[in-house]
Amino acid sequence: GNKALHIAYDGNMDWSYQSSNFYSVSPGDIVDISAWITVDSITTDAELSVELLDSNNTVINWIYGSCYFTKGNGLYNQFKNSFIIPAKSKKIMVRLVGNQSCNIFVDDVSLVIDTSYRTTAKKTIILDNDTLHVSISLPSFTITAFNTMTNKSYTTEALNEYSITAIDSTVKNDITITAVHLLDKAQYQFRFSLQANTLHCSIASDSLQLMPNTLAFPGVIQGNPGEYLVVPRGSGLLWPSNQNYPWGNFTMYEWKSTMSFIGVTNLATGYMIVSEDPWDTEVALQKQGSELYCNPGIIHHASKGMLGYNRTLHYVFVKDGYAEMCSWYKKYAERKGYRKTFQAKALANPTISRLQGALDFWVTNMNLTKEDIPNFIG
């Protein structure tokens, strides 16, 4: 502690203290960070983390792999965390960051990078029918789907988070991959199957399998110029994918979420991702680093801290834009028994007939002024 860094700050803003060194990394590297800390006071928070940068030296994430400090007993205590370097990250920089006032001493900061994942054996699995040609690269779980009806190809971002332990391919176009997460050691069975223009994906595990973190799977599909997000928020929204989505993420269990899918289309071709588990599913819709587009990323939340039940997704590749997406989802909802016609509702409650012809109108911003009126009337 004789040469410890002393951070004494009495302001109300956020603060940071960073190393002058950058360290080269590759997706899939496991990073261990630690520091010995003694805390006199922390008003809000203080932590050790890294800054992620891509190959263009553009920041992907200012704060990643956070190791939070807590008040101790007046003695030095070691705080540590481990994390996996995500896709597109090429450099990291160690930072001490916090918010509002603090008085702490920091010593023996350590950074260890495990690069053994880079030498893992690679394998590719193929699923194929008249409409889709799908390749799954392991262990990165990079998925490429080629739609023969549109000559369009879609590729997911590599995950680089799993060690493959078994592959069951005894049934044609129906593959089950057993994998163990590199950090939390959780075991999952990822099943992929083809049916016409749809790639079905399910995630299974022991129902009591702990989920200390959210599960992002599969990786995001990279966007293209001229595409729009199809978001079933309210009465539906088409949003240009090169613009930041104004409401953060699309959470399928929110009150404004009317259907459990997200779509991407250039108004002709495209794809939709349908979740059978909307109560624990979120879609990340924010640009990362130097990305040009909002690429939808599926996030699975824990159920009472555990996986709880199998998660199922349907990747539907279309040739007629959002109209085909809506048609597919309508049939899906009918099979599930979710859809009830206006006439059927009126039989149970005749007063519903009074709503026939009513306008279903949702504004994207309620902060309207007098100048906005011509945009909605006339």
C-alpha positions in Angstrom: 0.0 0.0 0.0 3.0 2.4 0.2 2.8 3.1 -3.5 -1.0 2.8 -3.9 -3.0 5.2 -6.1 -5.1 7.5 -3.9 -8.3 8.8 -5.5 -9.9 11.6 -3.5 -12.8 13.3 -5.3 -15.4 15.6 -3.7 -17.4 16.5 -6.8 -20.8 15.4 -8.1 -19.8 14.3 -11.6 -18.5 11.0 -13.0 -14.7 10.6 -13.0 -12.1 8.2 -14.5 -8.5 7.4 -14.2 -7.0 5.3 -17.0 -3.8 3.5 -18.1 -1.9 4.9 -21.0 -1.4 1.5 -22.5 -3.7 -0.4 -24.9 -3.6 -4.2 -25.0 -4.4 -6.3 -28.1 -7.2 -8.8 -27.8 -9.3 -11.1 -30.0 -12.9 -12.1 -29.6 -13.1 -15.2 -27.3 -10.1 -14.2 -25.2 -10.8 -14.5 -21.4 -9.7 -11.5 -19.4 -9.2 -11.5 -15.6 -8.9 -8.1 -13.9 -8.3 -7.5 -10.2 -7.2 -4.8 -7.8 -6.6 -4.5 -4.1 -8.7 -1.7 -2.7 -9.3 0.0 0.6 -12.3 2.3 0.8 -12.8 5.2 3.1 -16.0 6.4 1.3 -17.9 5.9 -1.9 -21.0 8.0 -2.5 -22.5 6.2 -5.5 -20.1 3.8 -7.2 -16.5 3.1 -8.2 -15.2 0.2 -10.3 -12.3 -1.3 -12.3 -13.3 -2.0 -15.9 -11.9 -1.9 -19.4 -12.7 0.2 -22.5 -13.3 -1.8 -25.7 -12.1 -0.5 -29.1 -12.6 -2.0 -32.6 -10.0 -2.2 -35.4 -10.6 1.5 -36.3 -9.8 2.5 -32.7 -13.4 3.5 -32.2 -14.8 2.9 -28.8 -17.3 0.0 -28.7 -18.0 0.2 -25.0 -16.6 2.7 -22.5 -17.2 0.5 -19.5 -17.0 -3.3 -19.9 -16.4 -6.2 -17.5 -17.1 -4.0 -14.4 -15.6 -5.0 -11.1 -17.4 -2.9 -8.5 -15.8 -1.8 -5.2 -17.7 -2.0 -1.9 -17.0 -0.5 1.5 -14.7 -2.7 3.5 -13.3 -3.0 7.0 -10.5 -0.4 6.6 -8.1 -3.1 5.3 -7.1 -3.9 1.7 -9.5 -6.3 0.0 -9.1 -7.8 -3.5 -11.8 -7.3 -6.0 -11.8 -9.3 -9.3 -13.9 -10.2 -12.3 -13.5 -12.3 -15.5 -15.2 -11.7 -18.8 -15.0 -12.7 -22.5 -13.9 -10.3 -25.2 -16.9 -9.8 -27.5 -17.1 -9.7 -31.3 -15.3 -6.8 -33.1 -13.1 -5.9 -30.1 -9.4 -5.6 -31.0 -8.0 -3.5 -28.1 -8.7 -2.8 -24.4 -7.6 -0.2 -22.0 -7.9 -0.6 -18.2 -9.8 2.2 -16.4 -10.9 3.1 -12.9 -14.2 4.9 -13.1 -16.9 6.1 -10.7 -19.7 8.5 -10.1 -19.8 11.3 -7.5 -17.4 11.7 -4.5 -15.1 9.0 -3.2 -12.0 8.4 -1.2 -10.2 5.2 -2.1 -6.8 3.6 -2.3 -6.0 1.3 -5.3 -3.0 -1.0 -5.4 -1.7 -4.0 -7.5 -4.0 -3.7 -10.5 -3.7 -6.9 -12.5 -4.7 -7.7 -16.1 -4.4 -11.3 -17.4 -5.4 -12.3 -21.0 -6.0 -16.0 -21.8 -5.7 -16.5 -25.5 -6.2 -20.3 -25.6 -9.6 -20.0 -27.4 -7.8 -18.8 -30.5 -6.4 -22.3 -31.2 -9.7 -24.2 -30.7 -10.5 -26.6 -33.6 -13.0 -25.3 -36.1 -16.0 -27.2 -37.5 -18.8 -26.3 -39.9 -22.3 -27.9 -39.9 -24.7 -27.6 -42.9 -28.5 -27.6 -43.0 -30.1 -27.4 -46.4 -33.5 -27.5 -48.1 -35.0 -26.0 -51.3 -35.3 -22.5 -49.7 -32.5 -22.1 -47.2 -28.8 -23.1 -47.1 -27.6 -22.7 -43.5 -24.0 -23.1 -42.3 -23.1 -23.0 -38.6 -19.4 -22.4 -37.8 -18.2 -23.8 -34.4 -17.2 -23.0 -31.8 -18.0 -19.4 -32.7 -21.7 -20.2 -33.5 -21.4 -17.9 -36.6 -24.6 -18.7 -38.6 -24.9 -17.9 -42.3 -28.3 -18.3 -44.0 -28.6 -18.1 -47.8 -32.2 -17.6 -49.1 -32.4 -19.2 -52.5 -35.6 -17.4 -53.3 -34.0 -14.0 -53.0 -30.3 -14.7 -53.4 -29.7 -12.9 -50.1 -27.3 -14.0 -47.5 -27.5 -13.2 -43.8 -24.6 -13.8 -41.3 -24.7 -13.5 -37.5 -21.9 -12.1 -35.4 -19.5 -14.6 -33.8 -20.1 -15.3 -30.1 -16.9 -17.0 -29.1 -18.2 -17.9 -25.7 -18.6 -21.7 -25.8 -16.7 -24.9 -25.7 -18.4 -27.6 -27.8 -18.8 -31.0 -26.1 -21.2 -32.9 -28.4 -23.0 -32.7 -31.7 -26.0 -34.9 -32.6 -26.8 -34.8 -36.4 -28.5 -38.2 -36.7 -31.7 -36.5 -38.2 -31.3 -34.6 -41.4 -31.6 -30.8 -41.0 -32.1 -31.2 -37.3 -28.9 -30.6 -35.3 -28.4 -30.5 -31.5 -25.1 -28.9 -30.2 -24.2 -29.3 -26.6 -21.9 -26.6 -25.4 -20.4 -25.2 -22.1 -20.1 -21.5 -21.5 -16.4 -20.7 -21.0 -16.9 -18.5 -17.9 -19.9 -19.7 -15.9 -19.6 -23.3 -17.0 -23.3 -23.6 -17.7 -24.2 -26.4 -20.1 -26.7 -25.7 -22.9 -28.2 -27.7 -25.8 -28.7 -25.5 -28.9 -31.0 -27.1 -31.4 -31.3 -26.0 -35.0 -33.8 -27.3 -37.6 -35.1 -26.2 -41.0 -38.7 -26.0 -42.3 -39.3 -24.2 -45.6 -38.1 -20.6 -45.2 -37.6 -20.9 -41.4 -34.7 -21.7 -39.2 -35.9 -22.9 -35.8 -33.6 -22.4 -32.9 -34.1 -23.6 -29.3 -32.1 -23.4 -26.1 -32.4 -26.1 -23.5 -30.7 -26.9 -20.2 -31.4 -28.2 -16.8 -34.5 -26.2 -15.6 -32.5 -25.3 -12.5 -29.5 -24.1 -14.4 -28.4 -20.8 -12.9 -28.2 -17.7 -15.1 -26.1 -15.1 -13.4 -26.1 -13.0 -16.5 -28.4 -12.5 -19.5 -27.9 -14.9 -22.5 -27.4 -13.3 -25.9 -28.0 -16.0 -28.4 -27.7 -16.3 -31.4 -25.4 -13.4 -32.4 -26.8 -10.3 -34.3 -27.2 -10.4 -38.1 -25.2 -7.6 -39.7 -27.2 -4.9 -41.4 -27.2 -3.5 -44.9 -28.0 -0.1 -46.6 -31.6 0.7 -47.2 -33.0 -1.6 -44.5 -35.8 -0.8 -42.0 -36.6 -2.3 -38.6 -40.1 -3.7 -38.3 -41.1 -3.1 -34.7 -44.5 -4.2 -33.4 -44.7 -1.4 -30.9 -48.2 0.0 -30.6 -49.8 -0.3 -34.0 -46.4 -1.0 -35.6 -43.4 0.9 -36.7 -41.0 1.0 -39.6 -37.7 2.6 -38.5 -34.7 3.2 -40.7 -31.9 0.9 -39.4 -29.2 3.6 -40.0 -30.8 5.8 -37.3 -30.6 5.3 -33.6 -33.8 3.7 -32.3 -35.3 6.3 -29.9 -36.6 4.0 -27.2 -33.4 2.1 -26.3 -34.2 -1.6 -26.7 -37.4 -3.3 -27.7 -38.7 -5.3 -24.8 -41.3 -7.9 -25.8 -43.0 -7.9 -22.5 -43.6 -4.2 -22.3 -47.1 -2.8 -22.4 -46.6 -1.2 -25.8 -45.3 -4.4 -27.3 -48.1 -6.0 -29.3 -46.4 -9.0 -31.0 -43.4 -11.0 -30.1 -41.2 -10.5 -33.1 -38.7 -8.1 -34.6 -38.1 -7.7 -38.4 -35.6 -6.3 -40.8 -36.5 -5.5 -44.4 -35.5 -3.4 -47.4 -39.2 -3.3 -48.2 -38.8 -6.4 -50.4 -36.6 -9.1 -48.9 -35.6 -9.5 -45.2 -36.1 -11.6 -42.1 -38.0 -11.7 -38.9 -37.2 -13.2 -35.5 -40.1 -14.6 -33.6 -39.9 -15.5 -29.9 -42.2 -18.0 -28.3 -41.1 -16.6 -24.9 -41.9 -12.9 -24.9 -42.1 -12.6 -21.1 -38.3 -13.0 -20.8 -37.1 -11.7 -24.2 -35.6 -8.4 -25.1 -34.1 -7.1 -28.4 -31.1 -4.8 -28.3 -31.4 -2.1 -31.0 -28.5 0.2 -30.4 -25.5 0.8 -32.6 -22.1 -0.3 -31.2 -18.9 1.5 -31.8 -18.5 2.3 -35.5 -21.5 0.2 -36.6 -23.7 1.9 -39.2 -26.9 0.1 -38.4 -29.1 -1.0 -35.5 -28.8 -4.7 -35.8 -31.4 -6.6 -33.6 -29.8 -8.7 -30.9 -31.9 -11.2 -29.0 -31.3 -11.2 -25.2 -32.8 -13.9 -23.0 -33.5 -13.0 -19.4 -33.4 -15.3 -16.4 -36.5 -16.7 -14.9 -36.1 -16.3 -11.1 -32.3 -16.4 -11.6 -32.4 -19.6 -13.7 -33.0 -20.6 -17.3 -36.2 -22.0 -16.1 -37.6 -23.4 -19.3 -36.5 -24.0 -23.0 -36.3 -20.8 -25.1 -37.5 -21.0 -28.8 -36.9 -18.7 -31.7 -37.9 -18.8 -35.3 -35.8 -17.0 -38.0 -38.1 -16.5 -41.0 -36.5 -15.3 -44.2 -39.0 -13.5 -46.5 -39.3 -12.4 -50.1 -42.2 -9.9 -49.7 -41.1 -7.6 -46.9 -43.2 -6.8 -43.9 -46.4 -8.0 -45.5 -45.1 -11.6 -45.6 -43.9 -11.2 -42.0 -47.4 -10.2 -40.8 -49.0 -13.0 -42.7 -46.5 -15.6 -41.2 -47.1 -14.2 -37.7 -50.9 -14.3 -38.2 -50.9 -18.0 -39.0 -48.5 -18.6 -36.2 -50.8 -16.8 -33.7 -53.8 -18.8 -35.0 -52.0 -22.1 -34.5 -51.1 -21.0 -30.9 -54.7 -19.9 -30.2 -53.6 -16.3 -29.6 -55.7 -14.7 -32.3 -59.3 -13.8 -31.7 -61.4 -12.1 -34.4 -63.4 -8.9 -33.8 -66.6 -10.9 -34.3 -65.6 -13.6 -31.8 -64.9 -10.9 -29.2 -68.2 -9.2 -29.9 -70.0 -12.5 -29.1 -68.6 -12.5 -25.6 -69.0 -8.7 -25.2 -71.5 -7.1 -27.6 -70.3 -3.5 -26.7 -67.1 -4.2 -28.5 -69.1 -3.8 -31.8 -69.1 0.0 -31.0 -65.4 0.1 -31.7 -65.8 -1.0 -35.3 -64.2 1.6 -37.6 -62.3 3.3 -34.7 -58.8 4.6 -35.4 -56.0 2.7 -33.7 -53.4 5.5 -33.6 -50.2 5.6 -31.6 -47.9 8.7 -31.7 -44.2 8.2 -31.3 -43.8 11.3 -29.2 -46.4 12.8 -26.9 -44.6 16.2 -26.6 -46.7 17.7 -29.4 -47.0 21.5 -30.1 -49.4 23.5 -32.1 -46.9 23.4 -35.1 -47.2 19.6 -35.1 -51.0 19.6 -35.9 -50.7 19.8 -39.7 -48.7 16.6 -39.6 -51.6 14.7 -38.2 -54.7 16.5 -39.6 -55.7 17.3 -43.2 
